[in-house]
Structures are given as C-alpha cells and as structure tokens.
Amino acid sequence: MLAAAPLRAERIKDLATLAGVRDNQLVGYGIVVGLNGTGDKTQQIPFTVQSVKSMLAKFGVTVPPEISTKLKNVAAVSLSAVLPPFAKRGQTIDVTVSSIGDAKSLRGGTLLMSPLKGADGQVYALAQGNLVVGGLSAGGSDGSSVTVNVPSVGRIPNGATVERELGNPFAQGDSLMLNLHTADFTTANRLAKSINRTLGSPMARAVDASSIRVNAPRDPSQRVAFVSMLENLEVEPGEAPARVIVNSRTGTVVIGSHVRVMPAAVSHGSLTVTITETSQVSQPAPLSTGQTVVTPSSDVAVSEDKSRMFMFDPGVTLNDIVLAVNRVGAAPSDLVAILEALKAAGALRAELIVL
C-alpha cells in the first residue's frame, strides 16, 4: 500500500487579502483632564496652556493673558486609532492616547472630545472618554520613585465614534483582486488553478507573483456570498526559498528546510590569550639609601582548542548541518561564523540574511 504525503493546505483567507479592503490610520490631538497632579508642567509646556485657553474661549470663558495659569491636572496628548474597512457611521473604535509633554502619568484622566483625522485631513471620528492606563508611577519625598510599565500611554476602548464613512472598491467593477501576503509565483499559480477548478475556467488568472484577478458578480449581495465561498477554498502554498537568517547580536540562526551545502571542509576552533597582571615589592638592602618600590609583572599564556575538521558531502541537508555542528561542539554564535565562511566560499546554496 502506498501512503500519500500529507498536504499543507491553507485557506485563501489566510494567504491573501482583497485589494482596497484595508485599515486606515487616524490621528488627532487632544487634552486629558482630571489628573491627580501628574499633568504637564505648564511653565515648560506652553502649548498645553494654549490648548486650555482655546477650549475655554469656545465656551465663552476668556482668560486674560497677564494671568499666570498653572495647570497640574491637564496633559496634552496625541491620539491614534485604526478605522477598519466597512466601518459605518455611529460605530465605535478603540483609541490610543499618548502624552506629548512631560506628564508623569495619565492614570485617572478623561479625554475631552477631540477629532480624529485621516491622511486627507478630513475628520472621520470623534474621541472622548475615560482612559485605561496599564502602568503606574509612585515617588517619595526623598526623590526615590518606582515606575511600572508606561503610565504616560493609555487606551479608551470604544472611545471614538465614526462620523464619516470611507469608500472602498469592493462593489465596483466586474472583478476582484486578491493580493498575497508573501509574493510567490508558485502560490499565485496554484491559487488561480484552485479557483478555476472549483468555479470553472477562466474565473481567475494570476497577474503576477502577488496578485490574482477573479471575475465577480456585480450585485453587491451576490458578491458578498461569492467572496465568502472564495476565501474558504484551500490551497497548498509554494514552499519558501532556501534561506538562512542570522541574528549576529543574539546568535540566533534560523535555517530553512531547503538549504543545501556543496562539498566543503570546515575546521572551527578558538584561540584564547590570557594576560595576568601581578605586582611585586622590591625591598632595598639593610642600611642602604634605597627605597621600597612596587614593580609590575605580566604573565601571558596562549591556548587553542583542539577542534576537529568536518566535511560536508554534496547536497547536505539541514539535518546533516545541525548534526555536524553539534558533533564538534560549536555554539550558535560559532555557527554564524561557519555559515558566513560557507557563503564566502560559494558552498552555501541559500540566501544568507544577517540581521
């Protein structure tokens, strides 16, 4: 009996996204009030005072310029949020609040109503609410302090209300474009064939290594059902190219399963030089006019580890490489040097990426 090899099939939903259906970044500026004396030092952060005066002016309160305003419970903050695709007016999204000035903590603060704008300068949401801060900061009268996490950054769950909808090309045209997360000609070809095998040819065609164009119905309701069926189709993605990724700072090495090594002989050892400094006291002879002096003495020793040479045969696989390196007792940091030497000698049949 012949046993079939297991397929590593994945859903199209996990491999690709629809072109134009994406998140959009929003940003804004606001004021957090109600802090327990941990706000901005207004003498050093003038724009906090300007923001408060501008806000009060909108409510008919005028602060004379000659009056010195000292605000300890107010902080100027920047706002950031993500507007998901198909977000409708009246829905809510999360908001991240970050201190701009020198506020020590935003714990217990409340964000006043602030607009969130997109890259085009239009207001897409309004943010307001109480902050949830995961960090804390405490200090004593002697100047000692303890800080846990980052108290100058908070979050408002469902703190912004969408006020403007953002259009997308989902219901436009007579086709949809699927974009792969990782460009690969084999995966794009297999994905198009899988769609044609299920829905009939020529429903899908690969445009390039990352895009597949699929014919779709014009009726929006039918298109939703079509995409629902499409994204649940399973495709066996193409295998990743032979690649070795090395993090030289931590000594971490990741080797792909298709890495091969051409015939090569490798000898790896370490040379250790030890220098020991000692001090010796020189005493003068009795009844002499000499003085006691301290003279330095250095001992230099050189030792070299006796490492054996090992040889790679043609077409050596990942498992053989790991076994050979472990046999000579090389550490992960030593493996980095071995791989770089194999690449320089032209014996490593893989892309070497050093981080």
N, C-alpha and C positions, 0 to 999 in steps of 0.2 A: 504494500500500500504506500502511496505517495502522499506525504503531508504537505499541504500548501503553506507557503510562508505567510505570516500574518500581515495584513495591510495596515499601514499607519494613516488611515483616512481621517480627514478633518472636515468640519462643516465650512461652507463658503463664508458663513457669518464670522468665523474665527480667522479667516485668511484675507478677507478683503472688505472694503467699505464702499459705499456708494459715493460717487463724485458729487460734490456740492452739499452733501448731508454731513455737516461737521459742527463742532462747537465754535463759538465766537467769544473772544475775550472782552470784558468790560472793565473800566477803571473809573475811579472817581476820587473826590476829595471831600472830607467831612470833619465834623467836630464831635468829640466824645466828651460828655459832661458827667458830673456825679462822681468823680474820682475822689478817693479819700486822701487828698493831699499829695498824690503821686503824679500829678499832671506836669505839663511843661513849665519850665522856669521862664515866665513871660519877659523877664528882663533880657534874656538871651535869645528868645524865640519870638521876634516881633510879629510874625505873621499869624500867630495864634490870637494875639490881641486884635489884630486887624480883622480876622475872621469873626470874632465875637462881636466887635463893633458893627460890622457889616450885617450880621444876623439881627442884632438888636435894632438897627436902623429900619429893617423891613417890618418890624413890629411897632414902629413909631417911637422907639426909645433912642434918644440922642445922648451920646457920651461926650462931654466936652473934651477937646484934645489936651487941655492942660491938666486934666485929672490923670494921675498915675494909676493904672489898672494892674492889680496883682492877682492873677488867677492861678490857684493851685489845684483846682479840681477840673481843669479843662485840658484837653490834648488835641493837637492837630493830627489827623490820621489820613492815610491813603486807603482806598477801598479797591478791592479786586473781586471779580466774580466771573463765572462762566455761563454764557447764555447757550443752553443746549439747542439742538435743531428741533424745529416744530414747536418751540415754546410759544404759548398763546398768551394774550393779554389777560392779566389777572392771576396767572400762575406765579409761584414763588420760587426763588433760587437762593442758594447759600451765599454769604458774603464773608470775605476775609478782611479783617481790619488790622492795619499795621501802623505803629506810631512813626511819625515823621520827625518830631522834635526829640527832646531829652526826657520824655515822660518815663518814670521808673516802672509803672505798671498800669495796665488798662483794666484791672480787675474791678468789677462792680460798676463799670461805666455804661453809659447809654449813648448810642449813636443817634444824633439828630438827623432828620430827613435830608438825604443827600442824593443827588442824581448820579447815575452810572452811565457813562458814555462809551460808545464803540469807537472803532478807528476812524469812522467818518464824521465824528463829532456830534452825532445825534444821541439823544437821551433814550435809552432802551429800558431802564428800570430805575426805581426809587428805593433806596435802602434806609432802614430805620429799625431800631430795636436794642435790646439788652445784649451785652457781649458775654460770651462764654470763653473764659481765659483758662488755659491749662497750666500756666506757670504761676509762680508766686515769688515775691521778694520781701525779705524782712531784714531790718537793721537795728543795731543797738546804739545807745548814746555814745559809746566809745569808738564808733566808726566801723565796727565789725558788721558784716552783712552776709546773708545767705540767699542765693538765688536758685530756684528750681525751674528747669525748662526755660521758656522765653515768655516772661509776663508782659512784654510790650507788643504782643500779637494776640489777637482774639478772633472769634468767629461768631457769626449770627446765623444760626440755622433758619432757613426760610426767611431770611431777613430782608430780601428785596422782592418787590412786586414788579412783574414785567408790564411795561406800559406801551411798548411798541414791538410789533411782530417783525421778524426778519424773514424775507422771502428766500426760497431755495428752488433749484431747478428740478425738483423731484417730479413734478407733474407736467413738465414741459417736454416737448419733442416726442418722438416715437421710439426712443431708445434710452437705455440707462448705461452708465459707465461704471464698471467695477474696478477699483484700484487696489492692488495687492499691497499688504503691509511691507513685504520684502520682495523686491523685483527679482523675478526668476523666469526665464523663458520656458523651462520645463513645466513649472506650476501653471503659468498662464495658458500654455497649450493644453494641459490636462483639464484645467477648469473649463475652457471653452468646449472641449470634447465631452465633458461630463454633462454640460447643459444641453448640448446638441443631442446627446444620447437619450436624455430624458424628455426633452421638449420637441425634438425634431430639428433637423438641419435645414437651413442655416440660421438658427436663432442667435448664436453667439459667435463672435470672431475675436481673436486676440489681436490687439492693435500694436502692442509692444510688450516688453518684458514685465510691465506692471499694470497694464490696462486691458480690459476685456469689454467690448461693446456688446450689449444684449438688447435685442428687439423687445419692446414692452408695449402693452396696450395703452391707448390714450386715455381711457376712462380712469380717473383717479382711484375709484373704489376697486376696480379690477387690477389696477397697478399695485395697490397695497397687498392684495391677495397673491399677486404674481411674485412680488419680492419676498413675501413670507415663505412661499414654496421654494423660491430660488435660494435663499440664504440657508436653508436646511439641507440642501444637497451636499453629499460628501465627496471630497476629492482627496486623492493621495498627493500631497505636495512633493515637489522635487527635493532631492537631498542637497544639503548645504555643501558648498565647495570646500575643498581641503584647506583648512585654516588653522593656524596656531596663534593664540592670543597670549601675550606675556605681559604681566604687570611687574615691571622691574623694581618697583618700590616695595611691594609686599612679597615678591617672589612667587606669585600665583601664576600658574601655567594651565591653560585650557587647550586641549588638543582635539581636533575633530576626528571622527572615525575614518575618514578617507585620506588621512595624512600618510604618505609613503616616504621612505628613505631609500636612496640609491646606495650602492656599495660604498662603505666608508669605514675607516678605523678611527676610533676615538680613545684618547687617553686623557683622563682628567685627574689632576692632583692639586695639592695646595702647598705653598711654601710659607713657613712661619718663621719670622725673625723676632727673637726675644732679646730685649735690652734691659739689663738690670743695673740700676744705679745704686752704689753704696758709698758711704762716707767713712774715711779712716782718719784717726787722730795721730798726729806726729808729735812726739814729746822730745824736747831738747835734752842734751846730756846734763847730768847734775853739775851745778856751779858754773854753767855756761851762760852766755848772754843771749842765747836763743829764746824764741817764743813758741808756744804751743799753737799749732796750726791744724786745720782740717783739710784733708786732700780728698777729692772725689775719685772714685774708682768705678769703671764701667765694665760689665761682662756682656758680651754679645754671643748669642747662640743661634744657630740656624738649623731648622728641622724641616724635613719634607716628607709628606705622607707617601707611602708606597701604594699607589693606585694602579690597578691593572688596566691594560688596554682591552677594549672590547670592540667587536666588529659587527657592522650591520650588513646582512645579506641583501641582495636585490629584492625590492618590493616588500620591505619590512613594514608591518602594520603597527597600529597604535599599541596593541598589547605587547608586541615584541620590544618596542621602545621603552615602555614602562618597566618591563622585566629587566632589561639590560641596565637601565639606570639604577634600579633598586639593587641589582646584583653587586654593583661597585660601591653602593652606599652613598650615592650623590644626593644632596638635599635639593629641594625645589629651586633654591637660588642657584645651585650649580647647574641644574637642568636648563636654566635660562642661557647660561654661557655655552652649553653644549649645542642648543638649538641655533643660537646665533652663529656658532662656528660651522655647523652643518649648512646653514643657509649661505654663508660666505663661500663655502667650498662647492656650492651648487648641488649638494646631495639631498637637500630637503625639498621634496615635491609638494610644497604647500605655501600659502601666503602667510608670512610672518608679520604679525602686528604687535608692536611694542608700545604699551601704554605708559 
